[in-house]
Amino acid sequence: MFYSKLLKAASAINRRNFSNEPALWKIANYRFFVPLQTRWRDTGHDGNLADSVYYDTMISLTQSFVSKFNNPGLTEHILTDNYYECRNRLSYPEVPLVGLGVTEVTGSRLKFTVGFFKQKSDQSSIATSPINLDLRGSLLDDNDVITIADHYDNEAAVLGFQATVMKGLDEGIPNALKEAIKLIQMNCSDL
């Protein structure tokens, strides 16, 4: 019982400190993106997207990233922590852009950050992104991120955090996945 309370308290402290890092909220610090098509039934009673949409998107995006650069038959990844912080409301019919970054790699544990970015109000009539994005995620270079940033808010409306453990790894994280992680690694001063 005491151990469980201690873990919850440590987790709460870690979450509070993690979301205060300004670099995590900036679109320019992300390189792996997917557009999120919202539906009318995704909106809850308060007009915001339902919790399940944020959680499902975070899980789907990290799984998509890992599976693009890893043979899923060799390993599996297990979700160990998943939460988000909402600063601005997202709702239907918006098409937010969702970015994925890695903030920490410890052994076989990966900590992901997921930013949900609103379209700029003068771009809301544009239903698609200015860059052709794969619905399973696209790894972009700096120039493409700059192009996208012209059409979306520079600060995330919602910031999600997810920790995943890679299971079944005898020799650590596979090289192809390691190289991909380097491309989306977020260099934050306080992490």
BELPE-V482541 format. One record per helix or strand. SS is the DSSP state (~ for helix, > for strand). FROM is the first residue (numbers start at 1). LEN is the number of residues. If there is no record, write none. Layout:
ss = {SS	SS}
from = {FROM	FROM}
len = {LEN	LEN}
This chain:
ss = {~	~	>	~	>	~	>	>	~	>	>	>	>	~	>	~	>	>	>	~	>}
from = {2	22	26	27	32	40	43	49	51	76	97	109	119	121	138	142	152	155	158	175	185}
len = {18	4	1	3	4	3	1	1	18	11	10	9	1	3	2	8	1	1	10	10	1}
